[in-house]
């Protein structure tokens, strides 16, 4: 069995892959999801994963510019 690339995964699979990576920051910001992973409606993907039983947390942090940024963590 070959490994799938991120481009071959569904949006749900991509988000789960990002949130469960070993030895890395296991969070995903809305900006990262849109820009780096081509996921337009991150909230819908996360809601679907929550319905599937994953306990994904929504957190907020203030970045260096003083803007509040939303991110997800497992």
PQR file with spaces between the fields and no chain letter, atoms N, CA, C, O and H, PARSE charges and radii, in Angstrom:
ATOM       1  N    UNK     1       0.846   -1.182    0.000 -0.4000 1.5000
ATOM       2  CA   UNK     1       0.000    0.000    0.000 -0.0000 2.0000
ATOM       3  C    UNK     1       0.890    1.242    0.000  0.5500 1.7000
ATOM       4  O    UNK     1       1.837    1.333    0.780 -0.5500 1.4000
ATOM       5  N    UNK     2       0.587    2.179   -0.860 -0.4000 1.5000
ATOM       6  CA   UNK     2       1.394    3.392   -0.945 -0.0000 2.0000
ATOM       7  C    UNK     2       0.807    4.476   -0.069  0.5500 1.7000
ATOM       8  O    UNK     2      -0.392    4.491    0.213 -0.5500 1.4000
ATOM       9  H    UNK     2      -0.183    2.105   -1.494  0.4000 1.0000
ATOM      10  N    UNK     3       1.672    5.386    0.357 -0.4000 1.5000
ATOM      11  CA   UNK     3       1.207    6.519    1.150 -0.0000 2.0000
ATOM      12  C    UNK     3       0.491    7.509    0.247  0.5500 1.7000
ATOM      13  O    UNK     3       0.908    7.753   -0.885 -0.5500 1.4000
ATOM      14  H    UNK     3       2.645    5.373    0.128  0.4000 1.0000
ATOM      15  N    UNK     4      -0.586    8.071    0.760 -0.4000 1.5000
ATOM      16  CA   UNK     4      -1.314    9.090    0.012 -0.0000 2.0000
ATOM      17  C    UNK     4      -0.668   10.441    0.272  0.5500 1.7000
ATOM      18  O    UNK     4      -0.226   10.718    1.387 -0.5500 1.4000
ATOM      19  H    UNK     4      -0.925    7.872    1.679  0.4000 1.0000
ATOM      20  N    UNK     5      -0.613   11.271   -0.740 -0.4000 1.5000
ATOM      21  CA   UNK     5      -0.148   12.636   -0.544 -0.0000 2.0000
ATOM      22  C    UNK     5      -1.325   13.462   -0.025  0.5500 1.7000
ATOM      23  O    UNK     5      -2.479   13.044   -0.121 -0.5500 1.4000
ATOM      24  H    UNK     5      -0.973   11.046   -1.646  0.4000 1.0000
ATOM      25  N    UNK     6      -1.020   14.629    0.520 -0.4000 1.5000
ATOM      26  CA   UNK     6      -2.097   15.492    1.024 -0.0000 2.0000
ATOM      27  C    UNK     6      -3.087   15.851   -0.077  0.5500 1.7000
ATOM      28  O    UNK     6      -4.280   15.992    0.190 -0.5500 1.4000
ATOM      29  H    UNK     6      -0.082   14.968    0.597  0.4000 1.0000
ATOM      30  N    UNK     7      -2.614   15.998   -1.298 -0.4000 1.5000
ATOM      31  CA   UNK     7      -3.513   16.355   -2.401 -0.0000 2.0000
ATOM      32  C    UNK     7      -4.479   15.230   -2.754  0.5500 1.7000
ATOM      33  O    UNK     7      -5.543   15.486   -3.318 -0.5500 1.4000
ATOM      34  H    UNK     7      -1.645   15.883   -1.515  0.4000 1.0000
ATOM      35  N    UNK     8      -4.125   14.000   -2.433 -0.4000 1.5000
ATOM      36  CA   UNK     8      -4.986   12.863   -2.743 -0.0000 2.0000
ATOM      37  C    UNK     8      -6.010   12.589   -1.643  0.5500 1.7000
ATOM      38  O    UNK     8      -6.939   11.808   -1.848 -0.5500 1.4000
ATOM      39  H    UNK     8      -3.261   13.793   -1.975  0.4000 1.0000
ATOM      40  N    UNK     9      -5.854   13.213   -0.497 -0.4000 1.5000
ATOM      41  CA   UNK     9      -6.745   12.992    0.643 -0.0000 2.0000
ATOM      42  C    UNK     9      -7.981   13.869    0.536  0.5500 1.7000
ATOM      43  O    UNK     9      -7.970   14.919   -0.106 -0.5500 1.4000
ATOM      44  H    UNK     9      -5.100   13.848   -0.331  0.4000 1.0000
ATOM      45  N    UNK    10      -9.054   13.408    1.188 -0.4000 1.5000
ATOM      46  CA   UNK    10     -10.229   14.260    1.305 -0.0000 2.0000
ATOM      47  C    UNK    10      -9.908   15.380    2.296  0.5500 1.7000
ATOM      48  O    UNK    10      -8.897   15.323    2.996 -0.5500 1.4000
ATOM      49  H    UNK    10      -9.062   12.555    1.710  0.4000 1.0000
ATOM      50  N    UNK    11     -10.756   16.377    2.352 -0.4000 1.5000
ATOM      51  CA   UNK    11     -10.524   17.474    3.283 -0.0000 2.0000
ATOM      52  C    UNK    11     -10.534   16.974    4.722  0.5500 1.7000
ATOM      53  O    UNK    11      -9.720   17.417    5.532 -0.5500 1.4000
ATOM      54  H    UNK    11     -11.577   16.423    1.783  0.4000 1.0000
ATOM      55  N    UNK    12     -11.433   16.067    5.049 -0.4000 1.5000
ATOM      56  CA   UNK    12     -11.474   15.511    6.405 -0.0000 2.0000
ATOM      57  C    UNK    12     -10.188   14.758    6.715  0.5500 1.7000
ATOM      58  O    UNK    12      -9.642   14.892    7.810 -0.5500 1.4000
ATOM      59  H    UNK    12     -12.095   15.707    4.391  0.4000 1.0000
ATOM      60  N    UNK    13      -9.705   13.978    5.778 -0.4000 1.5000
ATOM      61  CA   UNK    13      -8.464   13.227    5.984 -0.0000 2.0000
ATOM      62  C    UNK    13      -7.282   14.175    6.164  0.5500 1.7000
ATOM      63  O    UNK    13      -6.402   13.927    6.990 -0.5500 1.4000
ATOM      64  H    UNK    13     -10.149   13.869    4.888  0.4000 1.0000
ATOM      65  N    UNK    14      -7.262   15.268    5.387 -0.4000 1.5000
ATOM      66  CA   UNK    14      -6.177   16.240    5.507 -0.0000 2.0000
ATOM      67  C    UNK    14      -6.161   16.884    6.882  0.5500 1.7000
ATOM      68  O    UNK    14      -5.105   16.997    7.504 -0.5500 1.4000
ATOM      69  H    UNK    14      -7.976   15.469    4.716  0.4000 1.0000
ATOM      70  N    UNK    15      -7.323   17.305    7.360 -0.4000 1.5000
ATOM      71  CA   UNK    15      -7.395   17.956    8.671 -0.0000 2.0000
ATOM      72  C    UNK    15      -6.962   16.974    9.762  0.5500 1.7000
ATOM      73  O    UNK    15      -6.191   17.340   10.649 -0.5500 1.4000
ATOM      74  H    UNK    15      -8.181   17.213    6.855  0.4000 1.0000
ATOM      75  N    UNK    16      -7.446   15.744    9.705 -0.4000 1.5000
ATOM      76  CA   UNK    16      -7.039   14.747   10.698 -0.0000 2.0000
ATOM      77  C    UNK    16      -5.547   14.478   10.639  0.5500 1.7000
ATOM      78  O    UNK    16      -4.901   14.346   11.678 -0.5500 1.4000
ATOM      79  H    UNK    16      -8.072   15.447    8.984  0.4000 1.0000
ATOM      80  N    UNK    17      -4.999   14.395    9.455 -0.4000 1.5000
ATOM      81  CA   UNK    17      -3.560   14.169    9.293 -0.0000 2.0000
ATOM      82  C    UNK    17      -2.767   15.296    9.951  0.5500 1.7000
ATOM      83  O    UNK    17      -1.790   15.045   10.656 -0.5500 1.4000
ATOM      84  H    UNK    17      -5.524   14.502    8.610  0.4000 1.0000
ATOM      85  N    UNK    18      -3.183   16.515    9.722 -0.4000 1.5000
ATOM      86  CA   UNK    18      -2.488   17.687   10.281 -0.0000 2.0000
ATOM      87  C    UNK    18      -2.588   17.695   11.807  0.5500 1.7000
ATOM      88  O    UNK    18      -1.602   17.968   12.493 -0.5500 1.4000
ATOM      89  H    UNK    18      -3.977   16.720    9.149  0.4000 1.0000
ATOM      90  N    UNK    19      -3.768   17.397   12.335 -0.4000 1.5000
ATOM      91  CA   UNK    19      -3.980   17.452   13.782 -0.0000 2.0000
ATOM      92  C    UNK    19      -3.347   16.283   14.534  0.5500 1.7000
ATOM      93  O    UNK    19      -3.186   16.352   15.752 -0.5500 1.4000
ATOM      94  H    UNK    19      -4.568   17.176   11.778  0.4000 1.0000
ATOM      95  N    UNK    20      -2.990   15.222   13.833 -0.4000 1.5000
ATOM      96  CA   UNK    20      -2.421   14.048   14.512 -0.0000 2.0000
ATOM      97  C    UNK    20      -0.958   13.806   14.160  0.5500 1.7000
ATOM      98  O    UNK    20      -0.423   12.743   14.475 -0.5500 1.4000
ATOM      99  H    UNK    20      -3.120   15.166   12.844  0.4000 1.0000
ATOM     100  N    UNK    21      -0.301   14.762   13.518 -0.4000 1.5000
ATOM     101  CA   UNK    21       1.116   14.593   13.158 -0.0000 2.0000
ATOM     102  C    UNK    21       1.966   14.409   14.408  0.5500 1.7000
ATOM     103  O    UNK    21       1.724   15.043   15.435 -0.5500 1.4000
ATOM     104  H    UNK    21      -0.736   15.625   13.262  0.4000 1.0000
ATOM     105  N    UNK    22       2.943   13.553   14.311 -0.4000 1.5000
ATOM     106  CA   UNK    22       3.881   13.330   15.404 -0.0000 2.0000
ATOM     107  C    UNK    22       5.034   14.322   15.291  0.5500 1.7000
ATOM     108  O    UNK    22       5.452   14.682   14.191 -0.5500 1.4000
ATOM     109  H    UNK    22       3.139   13.039   13.477  0.4000 1.0000
ATOM     110  N    UNK    23       5.539   14.754   16.432 -0.4000 1.5000
ATOM     111  CA   UNK    23       6.724   15.623   16.494 -0.0000 2.0000
ATOM     112  C    UNK    23       6.546   16.968   15.801  0.5500 1.7000
ATOM     113  O    UNK    23       7.528   17.564   15.359 -0.5500 1.4000
ATOM     114  H    UNK    23       5.200   14.461   17.326  0.4000 1.0000
ATOM     115  N    UNK    24       5.358   17.439   15.703 -0.4000 1.5000
ATOM     116  CA   UNK    24       5.090   18.765   15.120 -0.0000 2.0000
ATOM     117  C    UNK    24       3.980   19.418   15.922  0.5500 1.7000
ATOM     118  O    UNK    24       3.338   18.799   16.770 -0.5500 1.4000
ATOM     119  H    UNK    24       4.560   16.954   16.063  0.4000 1.0000
ATOM     120  N    UNK    25       3.780   20.684   15.622 -0.4000 1.5000
ATOM     121  CA   UNK    25       2.668   21.393   16.261 -0.0000 2.0000
ATOM     122  C    UNK    25       1.372   20.837   15.677  0.5500 1.7000
ATOM     123  O    UNK    25       1.143   20.933   14.471 -0.5500 1.4000
ATOM     124  H    UNK    25       4.302   21.187   14.933  0.4000 1.0000
ATOM     125  N    UNK    26       0.550   20.273   16.499 -0.4000 1.5000
ATOM     126  CA   UNK    26      -0.670   19.614   16.041 -0.0000 2.0000
ATOM     127  C    UNK    26      -1.862   20.550   16.106  0.5500 1.7000
ATOM     128  O    UNK    26      -2.890   20.227   16.701 -0.5500 1.4000
ATOM     129  H    UNK    26       0.737   20.195   17.479  0.4000 1.0000
ATOM     130  N    UNK    27      -1.715   21.709   15.491 -0.4000 1.5000
ATOM     131  CA   UNK    27      -2.815   22.661   15.422 -0.0000 2.0000
ATOM     132  C    UNK    27      -2.987   23.091   13.977  0.5500 1.7000
ATOM     133  O    UNK    27      -2.094   22.913   13.148 -0.5500 1.4000
ATOM     134  H    UNK    27      -0.880   21.972   15.008  0.4000 1.0000
ATOM     135  N    UNK    28      -4.131   23.651   13.694 -0.4000 1.5000
ATOM     136  CA   UNK    28      -4.427   24.137   12.352 -0.0000 2.0000
ATOM     137  C    UNK    28      -5.187   25.442   12.478  0.5500 1.7000
ATOM     138  O    UNK    28      -6.256   25.488   13.088 -0.5500 1.4000
ATOM     139  H    UNK    28      -4.856   23.795   14.368  0.4000 1.0000
ATOM     140  N    UNK    29      -4.641   26.499   11.904 -0.4000 1.5000
ATOM     141  CA   UNK    29      -5.359   27.775   11.890 -0.0000 2.0000
ATOM     142  C    UNK    29      -6.242   27.818   10.655  0.5500 1.7000
ATOM     143  O    UNK    29      -6.021   27.090    9.688 -0.5500 1.4000
ATOM     144  H    UNK    29      -3.773   26.462   11.409  0.4000 1.0000
ATOM     145  N    UNK    30      -7.232   28.674   10.704 -0.4000 1.5000
ATOM     146  CA   UNK    30      -8.116   28.849    9.554 -0.0000 2.0000
ATOM     147  C    UNK    30      -7.300   29.336    8.360  0.5500 1.7000
ATOM     148  O    UNK    30      -7.503   28.884    7.233 -0.5500 1.4000
ATOM     149  H    UNK    30      -7.412   29.265   11.489  0.4000 1.0000
ATOM     150  N    UNK    31      -6.391   30.246    8.612 -0.4000 1.5000
ATOM     151  CA   UNK    31      -5.546   30.780    7.539 -0.0000 2.0000
ATOM     152  C    UNK    31      -4.701   29.688    6.889  0.5500 1.7000
ATOM     153  O    UNK    31      -4.609   29.624    5.663 -0.5500 1.4000
ATOM     154  H    UNK    31      -6.226   30.613    9.527  0.4000 1.0000
ATOM     155  N    UNK    32      -4.081   28.824    7.703 -0.4000 1.5000
ATOM     156  CA   UNK    32      -3.284   27.720    7.172 -0.0000 2.0000
ATOM     157  C    UNK    32      -4.144   26.777    6.337  0.5500 1.7000
ATOM     158  O    UNK    32      -3.740   26.352    5.254 -0.5500 1.4000
ATOM     159  H    UNK    32      -4.156   28.875    8.699  0.4000 1.0000
ATOM     160  N    UNK    33      -5.321   26.457    6.841 -0.4000 1.5000
ATOM     161  CA   UNK    33      -6.199   25.529    6.134 -0.0000 2.0000
ATOM     162  C    UNK    33      -6.566   26.069    4.760  0.5500 1.7000
ATOM     163  O    UNK    33      -6.581   25.328    3.777 -0.5500 1.4000
ATOM     164  H    UNK    33      -5.648   26.802    7.721  0.4000 1.0000
ATOM     165  N    UNK    34      -6.857   27.350    4.697 -0.4000 1.5000
ATOM     166  CA   UNK    34      -7.244   27.954    3.417 -0.0000 2.0000
ATOM     167  C    UNK    34      -6.056   28.104    2.485  0.5500 1.7000
ATOM     168  O    UNK    34      -6.128   27.723    1.317 -0.5500 1.4000
ATOM     169  H    UNK    34      -6.845   27.951    5.495  0.4000 1.0000
ATOM     170  N    UNK    35      -4.974   28.651    2.990 -0.4000 1.5000
ATOM     171  CA   UNK    35      -3.825   28.980    2.147 -0.0000 2.0000
ATOM     172  C    UNK    35      -2.992   27.751    1.775  0.5500 1.7000
ATOM     173  O    UNK    35      -2.691   27.532    0.601 -0.5500 1.4000
ATOM     174  H    UNK    35      -4.916   28.960    3.939  0.4000 1.0000
ATOM     175  N    UNK    36      -2.625   26.957    2.774 -0.4000 1.5000
ATOM     176  CA   UNK    36      -1.697   25.852    2.544 -0.0000 2.0000
ATOM     177  C    UNK    36      -2.367   24.547    2.139  0.5500 1.7000
ATOM     178  O    UNK    36      -1.752   23.716    1.470 -0.5500 1.4000
ATOM     179  H    UNK    36      -2.870   27.135    3.727  0.4000 1.0000
ATOM     180  N    UNK    37      -3.630   24.358    2.541 -0.4000 1.5000
ATOM     181  CA   UNK    37      -4.268   23.066    2.330 -0.0000 2.0000
ATOM     182  C    UNK    37      -5.526   23.147    1.476  0.5500 1.7000
ATOM     183  O    UNK    37      -6.213   22.143    1.287 -0.5500 1.4000
ATOM     184  H    UNK    37      -4.129   25.032    3.085  0.4000 1.0000
ATOM     185  N    UNK    38      -5.830   24.322    0.962 -0.4000 1.5000
ATOM     186  CA   UNK    38      -6.936   24.514    0.016 -0.0000 2.0000
ATOM     187  C    UNK    38      -8.284   24.037    0.575  0.5500 1.7000
ATOM     188  O    UNK    38      -9.079   23.418   -0.132 -0.5500 1.4000
ATOM     189  H    UNK    38      -5.272   25.138    1.116  0.4000 1.0000
ATOM     190  N    UNK    39      -8.521   24.335    1.847 -0.4000 1.5000
ATOM     191  CA   UNK    39      -9.788   23.988    2.493 -0.0000 2.0000
ATOM     192  C    UNK    39     -10.537   25.299    2.740  0.5500 1.7000
ATOM     193  O    UNK    39     -10.168   26.078    3.619 -0.5500 1.4000
ATOM     194  H    UNK    39      -7.875   24.837    2.422  0.4000 1.0000
ATOM     195  N    UNK    40     -11.575   25.527    1.968 -0.4000 1.5000
ATOM     196  CA   UNK    40     -12.273   26.810    2.024 -0.0000 2.0000
ATOM     197  C    UNK    40     -13.144   26.944    3.272  0.5500 1.7000
ATOM     198  O    UNK    40     -13.143   27.998    3.908 -0.5500 1.4000
ATOM     199  H    UNK    40     -11.874   24.894    1.254  0.4000 1.0000
ATOM     200  N    UNK    41     -13.880   25.903    3.631 -0.4000 1.5000
ATOM     201  CA   UNK    41     -14.801   25.978    4.762 -0.0000 2.0000
ATOM     202  C    UNK    41     -14.325   25.045    5.880  0.5500 1.7000
ATOM     203  O    UNK    41     -14.837   23.938    6.047 -0.5500 1.4000
ATOM     204  H    UNK    41     -13.881   25.046    3.115  0.4000 1.0000
ATOM     205  N    UNK    42     -13.348   25.514    6.626 -0.4000 1.5000
ATOM     206  CA   UNK    42     -12.721   24.716    7.674 -0.0000 2.0000
ATOM     207  C    UNK    42     -13.737   24.368    8.756  0.5500 1.7000
ATOM     208  O    UNK    42     -13.734   23.250    9.271 -0.5500 1.4000
ATOM     209  H    UNK    42     -12.933   26.414    6.490  0.4000 1.0000
ATOM     210  N    UNK    43     -14.584   25.292    9.096 -0.4000 1.5000
ATOM     211  CA   UNK    43     -15.578   25.072   10.144 -0.0000 2.0000
ATOM     212  C    UNK    43     -16.468   23.874    9.801  0.5500 1.7000
ATOM     213  O    UNK    43     -16.773   23.068   10.680 -0.5500 1.4000
ATOM     214  H    UNK    43     -14.587   26.200    8.678  0.4000 1.0000
ATOM     215  N    UNK    44     -16.884   23.745    8.557 -0.4000 1.5000
ATOM     216  CA   UNK    44     -17.734   22.629    8.143 -0.0000 2.0000
ATOM     217  C    UNK    44     -16.990   21.297    8.248  0.5500 1.7000
ATOM     218  O    UNK    44     -17.562   20.295    8.676 -0.5500 1.4000
ATOM     219  H    UNK    44     -16.636   24.400    7.843  0.4000 1.0000
ATOM     220  N    UNK    45     -15.727   21.290    7.860 -0.4000 1.5000
ATOM     221  CA   UNK    45     -14.926   20.066    7.940 -0.0000 2.0000
ATOM     222  C    UNK    45     -14.746   19.661    9.405  0.5500 1.7000
ATOM     223  O    UNK    45     -14.901   18.488    9.746 -0.5500 1.4000
ATOM     224  H    UNK    45     -15.262   22.104    7.512  0.4000 1.0000
ATOM     225  N    UNK    46     -14.425   20.611   10.260 -0.4000 1.5000
ATOM     226  CA   UNK    46     -14.243   20.323   11.680 -0.0000 2.0000
ATOM     227  C    UNK    46     -15.566   19.857   12.305  0.5500 1.7000
ATOM     228  O    UNK    46     -15.569   18.930   13.115 -0.5500 1.4000
ATOM     229  H    UNK    46     -14.299   21.564    9.983  0.4000 1.0000
ATOM     230  N    UNK    47     -16.669   20.479   11.944 -0.4000 1.5000
ATOM     231  CA   UNK    47     -17.980   20.060   12.459 -0.0000 2.0000
ATOM     232  C    UNK    47     -18.291   18.620   12.061  0.5500 1.7000
ATOM     233  O    UNK    47     -18.819   17.850   12.863 -0.5500 1.4000
ATOM     234  H    UNK    47     -16.667   21.232   11.286  0.4000 1.0000
ATOM     235  N    UNK    48     -17.967   18.265   10.842 -0.4000 1.5000
ATOM     236  CA   UNK    48     -18.185   16.905   10.362 -0.0000 2.0000
ATOM     237  C    UNK    48     -17.322   15.913   11.145  0.5500 1.7000
ATOM     238  O    UNK    48     -17.793   14.836   11.510 -0.5500 1.4000
ATOM     239  H    UNK    48     -17.538   18.891   10.190  0.4000 1.0000
ATOM     240  N    UNK    49     -16.082   16.268   11.401 -0.4000 1.5000
ATOM     241  CA   UNK    49     -15.202   15.402   12.183 -0.0000 2.0000
ATOM     242  C    UNK    49     -15.704   15.255   13.616  0.5500 1.7000
ATOM     243  O    UNK    49     -15.601   14.179   14.205 -0.5500 1.4000
ATOM     244  H    UNK    49     -15.700   17.143   11.105  0.4000 1.0000
ATOM     245  N    UNK    50     -16.239   16.320   14.168 -0.4000 1.5000
ATOM     246  CA   UNK    50     -16.805   16.243   15.522 -0.0000 2.0000
ATOM     247  C    UNK    50     -18.005   15.298   15.546  0.5500 1.7000
ATOM     248  O    UNK    50     -18.167   14.523   16.489 -0.5500 1.4000
ATOM     249  H    UNK    50     -16.323   17.194   13.689  0.4000 1.0000
ATOM     250  N    UNK    51     -18.839   15.358   14.520 -0.4000 1.5000
ATOM     251  CA   UNK    51     -19.977   14.434   14.436 -0.0000 2.0000
ATOM     252  C    UNK    51     -19.501   12.987   14.329  0.5500 1.7000
ATOM     253  O    UNK    51     -20.192   12.066   14.764 -0.5500 1.4000
ATOM     254  H    UNK    51     -18.708   15.987   13.754  0.4000 1.0000
ATOM     255  N    UNK    52     -18.322   12.796   13.751 -0.4000 1.5000
ATOM     256  CA   UNK    52     -17.735   11.457   13.629 -0.0000 2.0000
ATOM     257  C    UNK    52     -17.078   10.994   14.927  0.5500 1.7000
ATOM     258  O    UNK    52     -16.578    9.871   15.002 -0.5500 1.4000
ATOM     259  H    UNK    52     -17.761   13.545   13.398  0.4000 1.0000
ATOM     260  N    UNK    53     -17.074   11.854   15.955 -0.4000 1.5000
ATOM     261  CA   UNK    53     -16.585   11.453   17.259 -0.0000 2.0000
ATOM     262  C    UNK    53     -15.227   12.008   17.663  0.5500 1.7000
ATOM     263  O    UNK    53     -14.737   11.685   18.746 -0.5500 1.4000
ATOM     264  H    UNK    53     -17.480   12.766   15.895  0.4000 1.0000
ATOM     265  N    UNK    54     -14.609   12.825   16.836 -0.4000 1.5000
ATOM     266  CA   UNK    54     -13.318   13.406   17.189 -0.0000 2.0000
ATOM     267  C    UNK    54     -13.524   14.629   18.076  0.5500 1.7000
ATOM     268  O    UNK    54     -14.374   15.475   17.798 -0.5500 1.4000
ATOM     269  H    UNK    54     -15.007   13.088   15.957  0.4000 1.0000
ATOM     270  N    UNK    55     -12.744   14.710   19.137 -0.4000 1.5000
ATOM     271  CA   UNK    55     -12.867   15.810   20.091 -0.0000 2.0000
ATOM     272  C    UNK    55     -11.906   16.937   19.714  0.5500 1.7000
ATOM     273  O    UNK    55     -10.855   17.104   20.332 -0.5500 1.4000
ATOM     274  H    UNK    55     -12.053   14.023   19.363  0.4000 1.0000
ATOM     275  N    UNK    56     -12.273   17.687   18.716 -0.4000 1.5000
ATOM     276  CA   UNK    56     -11.447   18.794   18.230 -0.0000 2.0000
ATOM     277  C    UNK    56     -11.831   20.047   19.001  0.5500 1.7000
ATOM     278  O    UNK    56     -13.004   20.409   19.085 -0.5500 1.4000
ATOM     279  H    UNK    56     -13.127   17.551   18.214  0.4000 1.0000
ATOM     280  N    UNK    57     -10.832   20.693   19.555 -0.4000 1.5000
ATOM     281  CA   UNK    57     -11.045   21.905   20.341 -0.0000 2.0000
ATOM     282  C    UNK    57     -10.835   23.134   19.470  0.5500 1.7000
ATOM     283  O    UNK    57      -9.996   23.139   18.569 -0.5500 1.4000
ATOM     284  H    UNK    57      -9.878   20.399   19.486  0.4000 1.0000
ATOM     285  N    UNK    58     -11.599   24.160   19.748 -0.4000 1.5000
ATOM     286  CA   UNK    58     -11.424   25.453   19.094 -0.0000 2.0000
ATOM     287  C    UNK    58     -10.767   26.374   20.104  0.5500 1.7000
ATOM     288  O    UNK    58     -11.246   26.522   21.228 -0.5500 1.4000
ATOM     289  H    UNK    58     -12.281   24.157   20.479  0.4000 1.0000
ATOM     290  N    UNK    59      -9.684   26.982   19.703 -0.4000 1.5000
ATOM     291  CA   UNK    59      -8.948   27.884   20.592 -0.0000 2.0000
ATOM     292  C    UNK    59      -8.687   29.201   19.877  0.5500 1.7000
ATOM     293  O    UNK    59      -8.745   29.294   18.651 -0.5500 1.4000
ATOM     294  H    UNK    59      -9.295   26.861   18.790  0.4000 1.0000
ATOM     295  N    UNK    60      -8.400   30.204   20.675 -0.4000 1.5000
ATOM     296  CA   UNK    60      -8.092   31.527   20.143 -0.0000 2.0000
ATOM     297  C    UNK    60      -6.765   31.982   20.724  0.5500 1.7000
ATOM     298  O    UNK    60      -6.469   31.716   21.889 -0.5500 1.4000
ATOM     299  H    UNK    60      -8.353   30.129   21.671  0.4000 1.0000
ATOM     300  N    UNK    61      -5.974   32.659   19.923 -0.4000 1.5000
ATOM     301  CA   UNK    61      -4.749   33.270   20.433 -0.0000 2.0000
ATOM     302  C    UNK    61      -4.540   34.590   19.724  0.5500 1.7000
ATOM     303  O    UNK    61      -5.002   34.792   18.601 -0.5500 1.4000
ATOM     304  H    UNK    61      -6.215   32.875   18.977  0.4000 1.0000
ATOM     305  N    UNK    62      -3.845   35.474   20.387 -0.4000 1.5000
ATOM     306  CA   UNK    62      -3.531   36.776   19.811 -0.0000 2.0000
ATOM     307  C    UNK    62      -2.159   36.685   19.167  0.5500 1.7000
ATOM     308  O    UNK    62      -1.185   36.297   19.812 -0.5500 1.4000
ATOM     309  H    UNK    62      -3.469   35.310   21.299  0.4000 1.0000
ATOM     310  N    UNK    63      -2.085   37.046   17.890 -0.4000 1.5000
ATOM     311  CA   UNK    63      -0.794   36.970   17.205 -0.0000 2.0000
ATOM     312  C    UNK    63       0.024   38.230   17.463  0.5500 1.7000
ATOM     313  O    UNK    63      -0.408   39.119   18.198 -0.5500 1.4000
ATOM     314  H    UNK    63      -2.876   37.361   17.366  0.4000 1.0000
ATOM     315  N    UNK    64       1.184   38.301   16.866 -0.4000 1.5000
ATOM     316  CA   UNK    64       2.103   39.425   17.111 -0.0000 2.0000
ATOM     317  C    UNK    64       1.513   40.782   16.727  0.5500 1.7000
ATOM     318  O    UNK    64       1.877   41.812   17.295 -0.5500 1.4000
ATOM     319  H    UNK    64       1.535   37.579   16.269  0.4000 1.0000
ATOM     320  N    UNK    65       0.601   40.769   15.758 -0.4000 1.5000
ATOM     321  CA   UNK    65      -0.007   42.020   15.306 -0.0000 2.0000
ATOM     322  C    UNK    65      -1.171   42.466   16.185  0.5500 1.7000
ATOM     323  O    UNK    65      -1.741   43.535   15.970 -0.5500 1.4000
ATOM     324  H    UNK    65       0.306   39.932   15.297  0.4000 1.0000
ATOM     325  N    UNK    66      -1.519   41.652   17.167 -0.4000 1.5000
ATOM     326  CA   UNK    66      -2.633   41.990   18.040 -0.0000 2.0000
ATOM     327  C    UNK    66      -3.962   41.451   17.554  0.5500 1.7000
ATOM     328  O    UNK    66      -4.985   41.643   18.212 -0.5500 1.4000
ATOM     329  H    UNK    66      -1.055   40.783   17.342  0.4000 1.0000
ATOM     330  N    UNK    67      -3.965   40.778   16.409 -0.4000 1.5000
ATOM     331  CA   UNK    67      -5.205   40.206   15.878 -0.0000 2.0000
ATOM     332  C    UNK    67      -5.450   38.844   16.535  0.5500 1.7000
ATOM     333  O    UNK    67      -4.512   38.103   16.827 -0.5500 1.4000
ATOM     334  H    UNK    67      -3.134   40.623   15.875  0.4000 1.0000
ATOM     335  N    UNK    68      -6.717   38.536   16.760 -0.4000 1.5000
ATOM     336  CA   UNK    68      -7.078   37.260   17.354 -0.0000 2.0000
ATOM     337  C    UNK    68      -7.187   36.243   16.223  0.5500 1.7000
ATOM     338  O    UNK    68      -7.823   36.491   15.199 -0.5500 1.4000
ATOM     339  H    UNK    68      -7.479   39.138   16.523  0.4000 1.0000
ATOM     340  N    UNK    69      -6.548   35.090   16.435 -0.4000 1.5000
ATOM     341  CA   UNK    69      -6.527   34.049   15.419 -0.0000 2.0000
ATOM     342  C    UNK    69      -7.174   32.779   15.976  0.5500 1.7000
ATOM     343  O    UNK    69      -6.888   32.366   17.100 -0.5500 1.4000
ATOM     344  H    UNK    69      -6.032   34.888   17.267  0.4000 1.0000
ATOM     345  N    UNK    70      -8.034   32.179   15.188 -0.4000 1.5000
ATOM     346  CA   UNK    70      -8.735   30.955   15.557 -0.0000 2.0000
ATOM     347  C    UNK    70      -7.914   29.762   15.100  0.5500 1.7000
ATOM     348  O    UNK    70      -7.407   29.753   13.978 -0.5500 1.4000
ATOM     349  H    UNK    70      -8.266   32.514   14.275  0.4000 1.0000
ATOM     350  N    UNK    71      -7.773   28.742   15.963 -0.4000 1.5000
ATOM     351  CA   UNK    71      -7.109   27.526   15.529 -0.0000 2.0000
ATOM     352  C    UNK    71      -7.759   26.317   16.182  0.5500 1.7000
ATOM     353  O    UNK    71      -8.432   26.417   17.208 -0.5500 1.4000
ATOM     354  H    UNK    71      -8.185   28.749   16.875  0.4000 1.0000
ATOM     355  N    UNK    72      -7.534   25.176   15.553 -0.4000 1.5000
ATOM     356  CA   UNK    72      -8.130   23.919   16.013 -0.0000 2.0000
ATOM     357  C    UNK    72      -7.025   23.008   16.511  0.5500 1.7000
ATOM     358  O    UNK    72      -5.912   23.018   15.985 -0.5500 1.4000
ATOM     359  H    UNK    72      -6.987   25.094   14.720  0.4000 1.0000
ATOM     360  N    UNK    73      -7.344   22.211   17.542 -0.4000 1.5000
ATOM     361  CA   UNK    73      -6.397   21.246   18.108 -0.0000 2.0000
ATOM     362  C    UNK    73      -7.162   19.986   18.491  0.5500 1.7000
ATOM     363  O    UNK    73      -8.346   20.036   18.823 -0.5500 1.4000
ATOM     364  H    UNK    73      -8.248   22.203   17.969  0.4000 1.0000
ATOM     365  N    UNK    74      -6.471   18.868   18.439 -0.4000 1.5000
ATOM     366  CA   UNK    74      -7.085   17.590   18.790 -0.0000 2.0000
ATOM     367  C    UNK    74      -6.630   17.170   20.170  0.5500 1.7000
ATOM     368  O    UNK    74      -7.033   16.114   20.658 -0.5500 1.4000
ATOM     369  H    UNK    74      -5.509   18.828   18.170  0.4000 1.0000
